Amino acid sequence: MPGAKKGNKQGSGGGAGVALLLCLLAALIALVLFLYRQQGWLLSPPSPTSAPSPTSESSPPPDTEPPVIEGPHDLTVAVGMTLSYRSGVSAVDAVDGLVPFQIDASAVNLSQAGKYPVIYRAEDKSGNRAETTVTVTVVEVSGVNDDDPTADVSGAVEPSFPPLPEVTQEMVDEVSDQILAKIVTPSMSQWEQARAIYNYVHTHVKYVGSSDKSSWLIGAYVGFTRNRGDCYNYFACSKALLTRAGIPNVDLYRVGGGTDHYWQLVNVGNGWYHFDACPHPDSYPLNSFLLDEMAVREYTEKCAPIRSNYYVYDYENCPVVPVGTSLEELPQESESVEVTADPLGEQSQDPEDGEALLPPGVLEATSPEPSMSAGPEPTVQPPAELPAEPIQAPAEELSDGPTQDPAVLPPGEAVPSPAPADTPTPVPETEAPLPEEVPPAEIEIPGKEDLL
């Protein structure tokens, strides 16, 4: 029995060792699994629910805002005139910047009075669309009565109005600024602003053939507030709006003829052009927006049977030179007046017609003959040393024989003494240069032999 107990003790001891070994092995496996899992957490990317990924942070938010169409506004135009629908209009998107836009003006009929819709549409790159609609009003504008060529009247009856207040510059400027705020935008060019001003004045004022011409301020105020007047009111309203818009302008008025007429020269950056918002005779219609000098002279000649000197003005005292003025009429003495070339690059030509309507001598005047003199005046011999007879001879008798122009003598050279009696009598050195009748070929030029 003692041997059996000993075997039991050894068996229990061996089992405990195996169990301990298994426990250590299990603990080791658990530690390895724990470390593997910890390492996996460190190496694996963050969960989408825990934090946004770097890629999602750099992508822009989706574009859901449509572009904004800026600048379109209601327009008024006379029957038969044209419109610029894109003038001062743009479409801007917060993401894409400037985007293209389309205009649907298919409903507009410029040959018939009425109100017509014009639709502007724009779309950005994300497909967001914008649309806005304005109204184009086409109106009839009465012209000047053709039946009476001596008076600018249309036969309209002037309604009764309350007495005018004392019109001041501030009052006209205030009304002008209110009108400009409706018809022009800062993005418009000066040409586009001038066109908007022309359209407004041409359609806003009704021609009635009479006005108070004591002050252009009164003429402008009446045209703005009473919507009627004659050419003076059209002129005054244009002057007020052009000046407030910063567009240079010069007043013009008719010279000669049986009636008065007033209009402007304006410069929108490419030279001075005629600007006349007043309607014209019904039998001679004219779109008088930025006409050059040749165009107004042609029109003056054309409508002469009913209106004499239509666009004839004081050419000599005009402070600027319109585009299209003939070269013969350009100032010869003053170099301060500058003529801007035609923007189309066409050379100005003399008008074929209309010369008879101009003041005498305007087109016929020629440039002065260039002077043949060069250098300072030569020293003149004392009268006592000169022959007596040649001094008394008339100028026409001095044209015979070879002559020497005293003006071409070199500075400081003495005047040659009189020639002997058997040689042709020279022109006395104290006489004036040869008269203009002498052809240039008869004038003796020093050094001529060397040139030949």
C-alpha positions in Angstrom: 0.0 0.0 0.0 2.8 2.4 0.6 3.8 1.9 -3.0 0.3 2.8 -4.2 0.3 6.1 -2.3 3.5 7.1 -3.8 2.2 6.5 -7.3 -0.9 8.6 -6.6 1.2 11.5 -5.4 3.3 11.4 -8.5 0.2 11.3 -10.7 -1.5 14.3 -9.0 1.7 16.3 -9.3 2.0 15.6 -13.0 -1.6 16.7 -13.6 -1.1 19.9 -11.8 1.9 20.7 -13.9 0.0 20.1 -17.1 -2.8 22.3 -15.9 -0.5 25.0 -15.1 1.2 24.7 -18.4 -2.2 24.9 -20.2 -3.1 28.0 -18.1 0.2 29.7 -19.1 -0.4 28.8 -22.7 -3.9 30.2 -22.7 -2.7 33.4 -21.0 0.0 33.7 -23.7 -2.5 33.2 -26.5 -4.8 35.8 -24.9 -1.9 38.2 -24.6 -1.0 37.7 -28.3 -4.6 38.2 -29.3 -4.8 41.3 -27.2 -1.7 42.8 -28.7 -2.8 41.9 -32.3 -6.1 43.6 -31.7 -4.3 46.7 -30.3 -2.0 46.8 -33.2 -5.0 46.5 -35.6 -6.7 49.4 -34.0 -3.5 51.5 -34.4 -3.0 50.6 -38.1 -6.6 50.6 -39.3 -8.1 53.9 -40.7 -10.6 55.8 -38.5 -14.2 54.7 -38.8 -16.4 56.9 -41.0 -18.7 57.5 -38.0 -15.8 58.6 -35.8 -14.4 61.5 -37.9 -14.7 62.7 -41.5 -12.0 61.6 -43.9 -9.6 64.1 -45.4 -11.1 63.6 -48.9 -14.6 64.6 -47.7 -13.1 67.8 -46.0 -11.5 69.1 -49.3 -14.5 68.6 -51.6 -16.7 71.8 -52.1 -20.3 71.8 -51.1 -22.7 71.1 -53.9 -23.8 74.2 -55.9 -27.5 74.7 -55.6 -27.7 78.5 -56.1 -28.7 79.8 -59.6 -26.8 82.7 -61.2 -28.0 86.3 -60.8 -28.9 88.3 -64.0 -27.8 91.9 -63.5 -28.8 95.0 -65.5 -31.9 94.2 -67.5 -34.6 96.9 -67.2 -37.7 98.1 -69.0 -36.9 99.9 -72.3 -38.8 102.5 -74.3 -38.1 103.0 -78.0 -39.7 104.8 -80.9 -41.2 102.9 -83.9 -38.6 102.0 -86.4 -35.6 102.3 -84.1 -33.3 99.6 -82.9 -32.4 98.3 -79.4 -29.4 96.8 -77.8 -30.8 94.1 -75.4 -27.4 93.1 -74.1 -26.3 96.6 -73.2 -25.3 96.7 -69.5 -26.6 93.1 -68.8 -24.5 90.3 -67.3 -25.1 87.0 -65.5 -22.9 86.2 -62.4 -22.8 82.9 -60.5 -21.4 82.6 -57.0 -19.3 79.5 -58.0 -18.7 79.9 -61.8 -18.4 83.7 -62.0 -19.6 85.2 -65.3 -21.8 82.7 -67.2 -23.4 83.1 -70.6 -27.1 84.2 -70.9 -29.7 84.0 -73.6 -32.3 86.6 -74.7 -35.7 85.8 -76.1 -37.0 88.9 -77.9 -39.0 87.1 -80.4 -42.2 88.8 -79.3 -40.9 92.3 -79.9 -42.2 94.2 -83.0 -40.3 97.4 -83.4 -42.4 98.5 -86.3 -45.6 98.6 -84.3 -46.5 100.5 -81.1 -47.2 98.3 -78.1 -45.7 96.6 -75.0 -43.7 93.5 -75.5 -41.9 91.0 -73.1 -38.2 90.2 -73.4 -37.0 87.2 -71.4 -33.4 86.8 -70.1 -32.2 83.3 -69.2 -28.9 82.0 -67.6 -27.6 78.6 -66.5 -24.5 77.7 -64.5 -22.3 74.6 -64.8 -24.3 72.8 -62.1 -27.5 73.2 -64.1 -29.0 75.9 -61.9 -31.1 78.3 -64.0 -32.3 81.9 -63.6 -34.8 83.8 -65.6 -36.1 87.4 -65.6 -38.5 89.3 -67.8 -38.6 93.0 -68.8 -41.0 95.1 -70.9 -40.1 96.9 -74.1 -42.5 99.7 -74.9 -42.6 100.8 -78.6 -44.2 104.2 -79.0 -45.2 106.4 -81.9 -43.3 109.7 -82.2 -44.8 112.5 -84.2 -42.5 114.2 -86.6 -42.3 117.8 -87.7 -45.2 119.1 -89.9 -44.1 119.1 -93.6 -46.9 121.4 -94.7 -45.5 124.6 -93.4 -41.7 124.9 -94.1 -41.4 128.1 -92.2 -42.5 126.8 -88.7 -41.6 123.8 -86.6 -45.1 123.0 -85.5 -47.1 119.7 -85.4 -50.5 121.2 -84.9 -50.9 119.8 -81.4 -52.9 121.8 -78.9 -50.9 122.8 -75.8 -52.8 121.8 -72.6 -53.0 124.1 -69.7 -50.3 123.7 -67.0 -49.8 125.5 -63.7 -47.2 128.2 -63.6 -43.6 127.0 -63.5 -41.6 127.4 -60.3 -38.3 129.2 -60.5 -36.2 126.5 -62.1 -32.7 126.1 -60.7 -29.7 124.0 -61.6 -30.3 121.9 -58.6 -33.8 121.0 -59.6 -32.7 120.0 -63.1 -29.8 117.9 -61.7 -32.1 116.1 -59.3 -34.6 115.1 -62.0 -31.7 114.1 -64.3 -30.2 111.9 -61.7 -33.5 110.2 -61.1 -33.9 109.5 -64.8 -30.4 108.2 -65.2 -30.8 105.8 -62.4 -33.6 104.1 -64.4 -32.1 104.1 -67.8 -28.4 103.5 -67.4 -26.1 101.2 -65.3 -22.5 101.5 -64.2 -21.4 98.7 -66.5 -22.6 100.5 -69.6 -20.0 102.2 -71.8 -20.4 105.9 -72.7 -21.7 104.9 -76.1 -24.4 102.7 -74.5 -25.3 105.4 -72.0 -25.6 108.0 -74.8 -27.8 105.6 -76.7 -30.1 105.1 -73.6 -30.3 108.9 -73.2 -31.1 109.4 -76.9 -33.9 106.8 -76.7 -35.4 108.3 -73.5 -35.5 111.9 -74.7 -36.7 110.9 -78.2 -39.6 109.0 -76.8 -40.4 110.8 -73.6 -40.9 114.3 -75.1 -43.9 114.9 -77.4 -43.2 117.3 -80.2 -45.6 120.3 -80.0 -43.6 123.0 -81.8 -43.3 125.7 -79.2 -41.3 126.3 -76.0 -39.8 128.9 -73.7 -36.3 129.4 -74.9 -35.2 131.9 -72.3 -33.1 129.3 -70.4 -32.0 125.7 -71.2 -32.7 124.8 -67.6 -36.4 125.8 -68.1 -36.4 123.9 -71.4 -35.1 120.7 -69.7 -37.4 121.0 -66.7 -40.4 121.4 -69.0 -39.4 118.5 -71.1 -38.9 116.2 -68.1 -42.0 117.2 -66.2 -44.5 118.1 -68.9 -43.3 115.6 -71.5 -43.7 118.0 -74.4 -41.9 120.8 -76.3 -40.0 121.5 -79.5 -36.4 121.0 -80.6 -35.2 123.3 -77.8 -36.7 121.0 -75.2 -35.2 117.9 -76.8 -31.9 119.7 -76.9 -32.1 120.9 -73.3 -33.1 117.5 -71.9 -30.3 115.8 -73.8 -27.8 118.4 -72.5 -28.9 117.8 -68.9 -28.7 114.0 -69.0 -25.5 113.9 -71.0 -23.8 116.3 -68.6 -24.9 114.4 -65.5 -23.7 111.2 -67.1 -20.2 112.7 -67.7 -20.4 112.6 -71.5 -18.8 115.7 -73.1 -21.2 117.7 -75.3 -21.2 121.0 -77.2 -24.2 123.1 -78.0 -25.1 123.8 -81.7 -27.8 125.9 -83.3 -29.0 126.5 -86.8 -27.5 129.4 -88.8 -29.7 130.8 -91.5 -32.9 129.2 -92.7 -36.5 130.1 -91.8 -36.6 128.5 -88.3 -34.4 127.8 -85.3 -33.0 124.4 -84.5 -30.9 123.2 -81.6 -28.8 120.0 -81.1 -25.4 118.7 -79.7 -22.0 117.4 -80.6 -21.0 114.6 -78.2 -17.9 112.6 -77.7 -18.2 109.1 -76.3 -14.5 108.3 -76.7 -14.0 108.1 -80.5 -14.5 111.7 -81.7 -17.2 114.3 -81.9 -20.5 113.3 -83.5 -23.9 115.0 -84.0 -26.6 114.1 -81.5 -30.2 115.2 -82.1 -33.0 113.5 -80.2 -35.7 115.7 -81.8 -37.9 114.0 -84.4 -37.5 115.0 -88.0 -39.9 115.9 -90.8 -42.2 113.0 -91.6 -41.2 113.0 -95.3 -37.5 112.9 -94.3 -37.1 110.6 -91.3 -33.6 110.3 -89.7 -32.1 108.4 -86.8 -29.8 111.2 -85.7 -27.8 109.4 -83.1 -24.0 110.0 -83.5 -23.9 111.2 -87.1 -20.7 112.4 -88.6 -20.3 115.7 -90.5 -20.8 114.2 -93.9 -24.1 112.5 -92.9 -25.7 115.7 -91.5 -24.6 117.7 -94.6 -26.1 115.1 -96.9 -29.3 115.2 -94.9 -29.3 119.0 -95.0 -29.1 118.9 -98.8 -31.8 116.2 -99.0 -34.5 118.0 -97.0 -33.7 121.5 -98.3 -37.1 121.7 -100.2 -39.0 121.9 -96.8 -36.3 122.9 -94.3 -33.4 125.1 -95.4 -30.1 125.0 -93.6 -31.2 122.1 -91.4 -27.8 121.2 -89.8 -25.9 124.4 -90.8 -24.1 125.9 -87.8 -21.3 128.4 -87.1 -18.4 126.3 -88.4 -15.7 128.8 -87.7 -16.6 129.3 -84.0 -17.3 125.7 -83.2 -14.8 124.8 -80.4 -14.4 121.2 -81.7 -14.1 119.5 -85.1 -16.7 116.7 -85.9 -15.6 113.5 -87.4 -16.1 113.6 -91.2 -15.1 117.2 -91.6 -13.3 117.8 -94.9 -9.5 118.4 -94.8 -10.0 121.8 -96.5 -12.1 123.0 -93.5 -9.7 121.9 -90.7 -8.2 124.8 -88.7 -5.0 126.1 -90.4 -3.7 128.3 -87.6 -4.8 126.7 -84.3 -3.2 123.3 -83.6 -5.1 122.9 -80.3 -8.2 121.4 -82.0 -7.7 117.7 -82.5 -9.8 115.6 -84.8 -10.3 112.0 -83.7 -10.3 109.5 -86.5 -13.5 107.6 -87.5 -13.7 104.4 -85.4 -14.5 102.4 -88.6 -11.2 103.5 -90.0 -12.7 105.2 -93.0 -11.1 108.4 -94.4 -13.2 111.5 -94.3 -14.1 112.8 -97.8 -15.5 116.1 -99.0 -19.3 116.1 -99.2 -20.4 115.9 -102.8 -23.6 118.0 -102.1 -24.6 120.7 -99.8 -22.0 123.3 -100.5 -24.6 125.9 -101.4 -26.0 125.6 -97.9 -22.8 126.6 -96.2 -21.8 130.1 -95.3 -19.9 131.9 -98.1 -16.2 130.9 -98.3 -16.3 127.9 -96.0 -15.7 125.2 -98.5 -14.0 127.5 -101.0 -11.3 128.7 -98.7 -7.9 127.2 -99.5 -4.8 126.8 -97.4 -2.3 129.7 -97.6 0.6 129.3 -100.0 3.7 128.1 -98.3 6.3 130.8 -97.8 9.5 130.6 -99.9 11.5 132.5 -97.4 14.1 130.8 -95.2 16.4 132.2 -92.6 16.4 135.8 -91.2 15.8 138.8 -93.3 19.0 140.0 -95.2 20.7 143.3 -94.6 19.2 146.0 -96.8 21.4 148.5 -98.6 20.8 152.1 -97.6 18.4 153.8 -100.0 21.0 156.4 -101.0 23.2 153.7 -102.7 20.3 152.2 -104.7 19.3 153.4 -108.2 16.4 155.7 -108.2 14.4 154.5 -111.3 13.9 150.8 -110.3 12.4 151.9 -107.0 9.7 153.8 -108.7 8.9 151.0 -111.2 5.6 149.2 -110.6 5.6 145.6 -109.4 4.4 144.1 -112.6 7.4 145.6 -114.5 9.8 143.9 -112.1 8.7 140.4 -113.1 10.8 140.6 -116.3 14.2 139.0 -116.3 15.9 136.8 -113.8 15.4 137.7 -110.1 16.9 136.7 -106.8 14.7 136.3 -103.7 16.4 138.2 -100.9 14.9 135.9 -98.4 17.0 133.0 -99.4 20.4 134.8 -98.8 22.5 133.2 -96.1 22.5 135.0 -92.8 25.0 137.9 -92.8 25.8 137.9 -96.5 25.9 141.3 -98.1 23.4 142.2 -100.7 25.0 142.1 -104.2 25.7 145.5 -105.8 23.7 146.6 -108.8 24.7 144.9 -112.1 26.3 146.8 -115.0 24.1 148.7 -117.5 24.5 146.1 -120.3 23.0 143.3 -118.1 19.3 142.9 -117.3 18.3 145.2 -114.5 18.0 143.1 -111.3 15.2 143.5 -108.8 16.2 146.1 -106.1 17.0 144.4 -102.8 14.6 146.7 -100.9 11.6 145.6 -102.9 9.2 143.0 -101.4 9.4 139.3 -102.5 7.9 138.5 -105.9 4.2 138.7 -106.2 2.2 135.5 -106.1 1.5 135.6 -109.9 5.0 134.6 -110.6 5.2 130.9 -111.1 7.5 129.0 -108.8 9.6 127.9 -111.8 10.8 131.5 -112.4 12.1 131.9 -108.9 15.9 131.4 -108.8 16.9 129.1 -106.0 20.6 129.1 -104.9 22.2 125.8 -105.5 19.8 124.7 -108.2 22.6 123.6 -110.5 23.9 121.2 -107.8 20.5 119.7 -107.4 20.3 119.0 -111.1 
